[in-house]
């Protein structure tokens, strides 16, 4: 993961630990979550202050949930 800033590398590693394994869907989900948060000018919610409705149970959903 040398192309990612250190902060994103740490966040991705925490997502992998939360999800249980490394996979492409998790990477895609993290990028989607970060792009959505940037678009909405939001930061990571501390206590479910931001809710996402995700209509799939694929791996990317865990990254969105964690982020």
Secondary structure, 3 states (H helix, E strand, C coil): CCCCCHHHHHHHHHHHHHHCCCCHHHHHHHHHHHHHHHHHCCCCCCCCCCCCCCCCCCCHHHHHHHC
